[in-house]
Amino acid sequence: MSDKIKKVLIANRGEIAVRVARSLRDMGIKSVAIFSEVDKEALHTRIADECICIGPKNTKDSYLNKIQIINAAIVTGSDAIHPGFGFLSEDSTFAKLCEIYNIKFIGPNSKVIALMGNKDVSKKMMESIGIPVIPGSEGIVDTVDMAKDISKKIGYPIIMKARAGGGGKGMRVVNSEEDIESNFKSAKKEAENAFGDDRVYIEKYIDKPRHIEVQILADEFGNIIHLGARDCSIQMKHQKVIEEAPATVISNEILESLYEISIKAAKYVGYTNAGTIEFLVSKNNEIYFMEMNTRIQVEHPVTEMITGIDIVKEQIKIASKKSLSFKQEDIKINGCAIECRINAYDSDKNFMPSVGKISALNIPGGYGVRVDSAIYQGCDVLPFYDSMLAKVIAFAETREEAIRIMERALEEFIVEGVKTNIEFNKKIMKDIDYIQNNYSTSFLEEKMRR
């Protein structure tokens, strides 16, 4: 395989598949979309240069079917695969298959994914080089009795986490021993359904922290830079709802520490491509390494808006064995960007998923507004996959102005045919604590209890 990438198979669906296809077109590289039988009319299949069916509706038979996706790449003559986020993006065995079949995996190599993508392994490694980690189990927790023993030792509350993957899947906060068994079983089941891996580990639950993450880019020549930090503290059931960059509430001193730790971690494991180091910052400014996401993040657009760098393009350039075209001192952080995730669920009915056909649609626009989406009028919102319909990104010189632009964009966003969380996001934009940057990861739960 030559270093030059000519055709990329996008091993994903939804807005991230659309996002990757657009960057590929901008770069003059051919794209191949995969789809399940029920996704035949999805937008990503329409804008890619080619598309190929890889199985029935169930994710394990289609978007998680490693061999079928490799076969699709071979049949279409694709010399690279972009995994997007979710599905197989942090699956080291899939990355290894790509290496075996001489297909470039657009991300780090399989060994690094195995080290950093598995959260318990990465914690041990970071601890070994002096990076502070959250107290927890030494590895995988196999039984309910083991979970009870570990939880008693580190003290409640604790949080159970899926070993593979992210996005809030397979995570449960437990406040007492009586709740261990039911949460242990449900966390394992959810992890198995989402990632094909039911293994979980346990950590001490840190009360009311900020969730801060650092975006890095690393080429295959040892050059590593960061693109600033994002604040992802507005969450619901450990799933991010609103993200923003830069992380304005965190002091420059703490941010510099986070940048230093992130680059140190990436260098230690020989990281390449785009990656994100996630931290919790406590009320007392204590820093805890959480995990490293060895893929592009849902919230990457806010970083793109404040840096002017297309992260997907950089991923592809790095995979083509090109060195980074900029140094750390070239990265300038300008303005503020906020992202709201628009999901198909009913905020007034305990966030019950909503499915159906989108009968009417108006996408917001205007100065300072970006929308990443895979929906169109007449498309079907299916019950088989993630509920995210779109991401609205507002950008302005100041955070205050970015909030106002987001309010305007959400007012203009009309989706009929399914329920969405647009009104829910509007309420957050008007909340005085959010406006004053006075919140933590428990912000939404506390608001909803009032």
C-alpha positions in Angstrom: 0.0 0.0 0.0 1.4 3.4 -0.9 1.2 6.2 1.6 -1.2 8.2 -0.6 -4.8 7.5 0.3 -7.1 7.4 -2.7 -10.3 5.9 -1.4 -11.7 5.7 2.2 -14.4 3.4 3.4 -16.4 5.1 6.2 -17.2 2.5 8.8 -20.0 4.4 10.5 -23.4 6.0 9.9 -25.3 9.2 10.8 -23.8 12.7 11.0 -20.2 11.5 11.6 -20.3 9.5 8.3 -21.6 12.6 6.5 -18.9 14.8 8.2 -16.1 12.5 7.1 -17.4 12.2 3.5 -17.5 15.9 3.2 -13.8 16.3 4.3 -12.8 13.5 1.9 -14.5 15.3 -1.0 -12.8 18.6 -0.1 -9.5 16.7 -0.2 -10.3 15.0 -3.6 -10.4 11.6 -2.0 -13.1 9.1 -3.0 -15.5 7.9 -0.2 -17.4 4.7 0.3 -20.4 4.6 2.7 -21.5 1.4 4.4 -25.2 0.9 5.4 -27.4 -1.7 7.0 -30.5 -2.8 5.1 -32.7 -0.3 6.9 -30.2 2.6 6.3 -30.4 2.4 2.5 -31.9 5.9 2.2 -29.7 7.5 4.9 -28.0 10.8 4.0 -24.4 9.4 4.3 -25.2 6.9 1.5 -26.4 9.7 -0.8 -23.4 12.0 -0.5 -20.6 9.4 -0.6 -19.1 8.5 -4.0 -20.1 4.8 -3.5 -22.1 2.8 -1.0 -22.4 -0.8 -0.1 -24.7 -2.8 2.2 -23.0 -4.7 5.0 -25.9 -6.5 6.7 -29.3 -6.4 8.4 -30.5 -3.8 10.9 -28.9 -5.3 14.1 -25.6 -3.6 14.7 -23.8 -6.8 15.5 -24.6 -8.1 12.0 -23.8 -4.8 10.3 -22.0 -1.8 11.8 -20.2 -4.1 14.3 -19.5 -6.9 11.8 -15.7 -6.6 11.4 -15.2 -9.2 8.7 -18.1 -7.9 6.6 -16.7 -4.3 6.8 -13.2 -5.5 5.8 -14.7 -7.4 2.9 -16.6 -4.3 1.9 -13.3 -2.3 1.9 -11.6 -5.0 -0.3 -14.5 -5.3 -2.7 -14.6 -1.5 -3.2 -10.9 -1.1 -3.5 -10.7 1.1 -0.5 -7.1 1.6 0.8 -8.2 3.1 4.2 -11.0 3.0 6.7 -12.2 5.9 8.8 -14.1 4.5 11.9 -15.8 7.7 13.1 -16.8 7.4 16.7 -18.7 4.6 18.5 -19.1 1.2 16.8 -15.6 -0.1 16.0 -13.7 3.1 16.4 -11.9 1.9 19.6 -11.8 -1.8 18.8 -8.2 -3.0 18.7 -9.1 -6.3 16.9 -10.7 -4.4 14.1 -7.7 -2.1 13.8 -5.5 -5.2 13.7 -7.6 -6.7 11.0 -7.1 -3.6 8.9 -3.3 -4.0 9.4 -3.4 -7.6 8.4 -5.3 -6.8 5.2 -3.1 -3.9 4.4 -5.9 -1.3 4.8 -4.9 1.9 6.6 -6.9 2.4 9.8 -7.4 6.1 10.2 -6.5 6.3 13.9 -3.7 4.9 16.1 -2.4 1.4 15.6 -4.0 -1.6 17.2 -1.5 -1.9 20.1 -2.1 1.7 21.2 -5.9 1.2 21.0 -5.5 -1.9 23.1 -3.5 0.0 25.7 -5.5 3.3 25.8 -8.9 2.3 24.6 -9.3 -0.1 27.5 -9.9 2.2 30.4 -8.5 0.0 33.2 -5.3 -0.7 31.3 -4.8 3.0 30.5 -5.3 4.0 34.1 -2.6 1.7 35.3 -0.2 3.0 32.7 -0.9 6.6 33.5 -0.4 5.9 37.2 3.0 4.3 36.4 4.3 7.5 34.9 3.1 9.7 37.8 -0.2 11.0 36.3 -3.0 11.2 39.0 -5.9 8.7 38.4 -9.2 8.1 40.1 -9.0 5.4 42.8 -10.7 2.2 41.7 -10.4 -1.5 40.9 -7.1 -2.9 39.7 -8.8 -4.3 36.6 -11.9 -5.9 35.4 -14.6 -6.7 38.0 -16.0 -10.2 37.2 -18.6 -10.8 39.9 -21.1 -9.1 42.1 -19.2 -10.1 45.2 -16.0 -8.7 43.8 -17.9 -5.5 43.0 -19.1 -5.3 46.6 -15.7 -5.9 48.1 -14.0 -3.2 45.9 -16.8 -0.7 46.5 -16.6 -1.2 50.3 -12.8 -0.6 50.2 -12.8 2.6 48.1 -16.1 3.9 49.7 -19.4 5.0 48.2 -20.5 6.5 45.9 -18.8 4.5 43.2 -19.2 4.4 39.4 -19.2 1.3 37.2 -17.8 1.8 33.7 -17.6 -0.3 30.6 -14.0 -1.4 29.8 -14.5 -0.7 26.1 -16.1 2.3 24.5 -17.6 5.5 25.9 -20.5 7.9 25.4 -22.0 7.1 28.8 -22.9 3.5 27.8 -22.4 0.9 30.4 -22.0 3.4 33.2 -23.8 3.3 36.6 -23.4 5.4 39.8 -24.1 3.3 42.9 -24.6 4.8 46.3 -25.0 1.7 48.5 -24.2 -2.0 48.6 -27.9 -2.8 48.1 -27.8 -1.4 44.6 -24.6 -3.1 43.5 -26.1 -6.3 42.0 -28.8 -4.7 39.8 -26.5 -2.0 38.5 -23.7 -4.5 37.9 -25.9 -6.6 35.7 -27.5 -3.7 33.8 -24.1 -2.1 33.2 -22.7 -5.3 31.7 -25.7 -5.9 29.5 -25.6 -2.3 28.1 -21.8 -2.6 27.5 -22.3 -5.9 25.6 -25.0 -4.4 23.4 -23.1 -1.2 22.7 -19.5 -2.5 22.3 -19.7 -6.3 22.1 -17.7 -6.4 25.4 -19.5 -6.7 28.7 -16.5 -6.2 31.0 -16.7 -3.4 33.6 -14.5 -1.8 36.2 -15.1 0.4 39.2 -14.0 3.8 40.2 -14.6 6.2 43.1 -17.3 8.7 42.1 -15.9 12.3 42.3 -18.6 14.7 43.5 -19.5 17.7 41.3 -16.3 18.0 39.2 -15.8 19.6 35.8 -15.3 17.2 32.9 -12.4 18.7 30.9 -10.8 17.1 27.8 -7.7 18.0 25.8 -7.7 17.5 22.0 -4.3 16.3 20.6 -2.9 15.6 17.2 0.2 13.4 16.7 1.9 12.5 13.4 3.9 9.4 12.7 7.2 11.3 13.1 6.9 12.0 16.9 5.4 15.4 16.6 2.5 16.0 19.1 0.5 19.1 19.7 -2.7 20.0 21.6 -5.6 22.1 20.3 -6.8 23.4 23.7 -9.4 22.1 26.0 -13.1 21.5 26.0 -15.6 21.7 28.9 -18.0 18.8 28.6 -19.6 19.1 32.1 -23.2 19.4 30.9 -24.3 15.7 31.0 -27.3 13.5 31.4 -26.8 10.0 32.6 -23.0 10.4 31.8 -23.9 11.3 28.2 -22.6 14.7 27.1 -25.4 17.1 26.2 -23.6 20.5 25.7 -19.9 21.1 25.1 -17.9 24.2 24.7 -14.4 25.4 24.0 -12.3 26.8 25.4 -12.7 25.7 29.0 -13.0 29.3 30.3 -13.8 28.4 33.9 -10.5 26.5 34.4 -7.4 28.6 35.4 -4.5 28.9 32.9 -2.3 27.2 35.5 -4.5 24.1 35.6 -5.0 24.1 31.8 -1.2 24.2 31.3 -0.9 21.1 33.6 -3.6 19.3 31.6 -1.8 20.1 28.3 1.5 18.9 29.7 0.0 15.7 31.1 -1.8 15.0 27.8 1.3 15.3 25.7 3.3 13.3 28.2 0.8 10.5 28.0 0.6 10.5 24.2 4.4 10.4 23.9 4.7 7.6 26.4 2.4 5.3 24.4 3.7 6.4 21.0 0.3 7.8 20.0 -0.5 8.8 16.5 -3.5 10.6 14.8 -6.3 12.5 16.7 -7.0 11.6 20.3 -8.6 13.1 23.4 -7.4 12.9 27.0 -10.3 13.2 29.4 -10.0 14.5 33.0 -12.1 15.4 36.0 -11.1 18.6 37.8 -12.5 18.6 41.3 -14.0 21.6 43.3 -10.5 21.9 44.9 -8.7 21.9 41.5 -7.5 18.3 41.9 -6.8 16.7 38.5 -7.7 13.1 37.8 -7.0 11.3 34.5 -10.2 9.5 33.4 -9.4 7.9 30.0 -8.1 8.5 26.5 -10.4 8.3 23.6 -8.5 6.9 20.7 -10.8 8.4 18.0 -12.4 11.6 17.0 -15.0 12.9 19.4 -18.6 13.9 18.9 -17.7 17.4 20.1 -14.7 18.0 17.9 -16.5 20.9 16.0 -16.1 23.3 18.9 -12.3 22.8 18.8 -12.4 23.3 15.0 -14.2 26.6 15.4 -11.8 28.1 17.9 -8.6 26.9 16.1 -9.6 27.0 12.4 -8.3 23.4 12.0 -10.3 20.6 10.2 -9.5 17.7 12.5 -10.9 15.1 10.1 -8.6 16.4 7.4 -5.6 16.2 9.8 -6.5 12.6 10.6 -6.4 11.7 7.0 -3.1 13.6 6.4 -1.5 11.9 9.3 -2.7 8.5 8.1 -1.1 9.4 4.7 2.2 9.7 6.6 2.4 13.5 6.4 4.0 15.4 9.2 2.0 18.0 11.1 2.0 21.2 9.1 2.0 23.4 12.2 3.8 23.6 15.5 2.3 24.3 19.0 3.1 28.0 18.8 1.1 28.2 15.6 -2.1 27.2 17.3 -4.2 30.2 18.3 -7.4 30.0 20.3 -9.9 32.5 19.2 -13.4 33.2 20.5 -15.8 30.7 22.0 -17.8 27.8 20.5 -20.8 25.9 22.1 -22.3 22.7 20.8 -25.8 21.4 21.5 -26.6 17.8 20.6 -30.1 17.4 19.1 -31.5 14.0 19.9 -34.7 12.2 19.0 -36.3 11.8 22.4 -39.0 13.4 24.5 -37.5 15.6 27.2 -40.9 15.8 28.9 -41.4 12.0 29.2 -38.2 10.9 30.9 -36.2 11.2 27.6 -38.2 8.4 26.0 -36.7 7.7 22.5 -38.8 8.9 19.6 -39.0 7.4 16.2 -40.8 8.1 12.9 -40.5 10.1 9.7 -39.4 13.7 9.7 -42.3 15.5 8.1 -41.0 19.0 8.3 -37.5 20.4 8.9 -35.8 23.8 9.1 -32.1 23.8 9.7 -30.8 27.1 11.4 -28.2 29.2 9.7 -26.7 32.7 9.7 -23.5 34.2 11.1 -21.9 32.1 13.8 -24.0 28.9 13.2 -22.8 25.5 12.1 -25.0 22.4 11.9 -23.6 18.9 11.5 -26.4 16.6 10.7 -27.6 13.5 8.7 -31.3 14.3 8.6 -33.5 15.6 5.8 -37.2 16.1 5.3 -38.8 12.7 4.7 -36.0 10.6 6.3 -36.8 8.0 8.8 -35.6 8.2 12.4 -35.0 4.5 13.3 -35.2 2.8 16.7 -32.1 0.6 16.2 -29.3 3.2 16.5 -28.2 6.2 18.5 -30.8 9.0 18.9 -28.6 11.9 17.9 -30.0 13.8 14.9 -27.7 16.8 14.7 -25.2 19.0 16.4 -25.7 22.8 16.5 -22.5 24.8 17.0 -22.5 28.5 17.8 -19.4 30.5 17.5 -18.6 34.1 18.6 -15.9 36.3 20.1 -17.2 35.8 23.6 -19.1 33.1 25.5 -22.0 35.5 26.2 -22.4 36.2 22.5 -22.1 32.5 21.6 -24.9 31.7 24.1 -27.1 34.3 22.4 -26.3 32.9 18.9 -27.1 29.4 20.1 -30.5 30.6 21.5 -31.3 32.1 18.1 -30.2 28.9 16.3 -32.4 26.7 18.5 -35.4 29.0 18.0 -34.9 28.5 14.2 -34.4 24.7 14.4 -37.7 23.0 13.5 -38.2 19.2 13.4 -41.6 17.8 13.0 -42.5 14.1 13.0 -40.4 13.1 16.0 -39.9 14.5 19.5 -36.6 16.2 20.1 -34.7 17.9 23.0 -34.5 21.3 21.3 -36.7 22.9 23.9 -34.7 21.3 26.7 -31.5 22.8 25.2 -33.2 26.2 25.0 -33.9 26.0 28.8 -30.3 25.4 29.5 -29.2 28.4 27.4 -31.5 30.6 29.5 -30.5 29.1 32.9 -28.7 31.6 35.1 -26.2 29.1 36.5 -25.2 28.0 33.0 -24.9 31.6 31.8 -22.7 32.4 34.8 -20.6 29.3 34.2 -21.6 27.9 37.6 -22.1 24.2 37.1 -20.6 20.7 37.3 -21.3 17.3 35.9 -24.3 16.9 38.2 -25.8 20.2 36.9 -28.7 18.6 35.0 -29.6 16.0 37.6 -29.8 18.7 40.3 -31.9 21.0 38.1 -34.4 18.2 37.4 -34.7 17.3 41.0 -35.9 20.8 41.9 
